[in-house]
Amino acid sequence: MGVLLKTEAQIQKEILDYLKFLGAWTVKVVTANKSGVPDILACLGGKFVAIEVKRPGEKARPLQLAQIRRIRSAGGTSFETDNVEEAKRILNEYLKN
């Protein structure tokens, strides 16, 4: 019997729950007027955060990676993850700085 992998939606919910626990304002993007917009947008500690969530083993498409780079260039924090533990680690490091 194989290991059951979490769905992208399950991972997104866990990350959203953690962001809310931290006191962040959050939005789960369902449809955007711009292609490649990350799945989760948040304001945390007065700064913009965008998270692209993938299922384990999947990677962001080139357009999604380009949007992550644009957000970083504009001064926001943006990253891709496939698990809540990694997201928590990145967000906690972000809050320390």
Sequence and secondary structure as in RCSB ss.txt:
>XXXX:A:sequence
MGVLLKTEAQIQKEILDYLKFLGAWTVKVVTANKSGVPDILACLGGKFVAIEVKRPGEKARPLQLAQIRRIRSAG
GTSFETDNVEEAKRILNEYLKN
>XXXX:A:secstr
       HHHHHHHHHHHHHHTT EEEE S  SSTT  SEEEEETTEEEEEEE  TT    HHHHHHHHHHHHTT
 EEEEESSHHHHHHHHHHHHH 
